[in-house]
Amino acid sequence: MTNEIIIYSTNFCPYCVAAKNLLKSKQLEYTEIRVDKNLEQRNLMMKKSGRTSVPQIFINGTHVGGFDDLNALVRNNKLEALLN
């Protein structure tokens, strides 16, 4: 099974870059949705996450949060539980 990982991001966000690099280091593929170029996608991100900051990360439909939240999952060996 493949995992659906979605990252809502902007081009100028260092935490977005860190989150993408972390996922790459785990050899996980993701879909990036740039919200700095698309107001409709930004509004969707805010509705789904309840947050306005980026990145916002979703794994298999579960809202993980931002980079710090993703990093905490990795550090605490809880990322695998969200993956198929």
C-alpha angles and dihedrals in degrees: 000000000000123000123234107224118174125186120191105205149151130231095244101046116112092196089056090054090048092050092049091048091050092052091046090052087056089048091242120149119221142179115237119210113193110215095181088072100038123050091187091058091046090054090048091050091051092048093049097043104028087227135104100202128090143269101045112178129199124187117193090336095312117119107232097178126225135330095288090053092048091047091050090053090053094046092049094045091241100119093085091060089065094048126085 
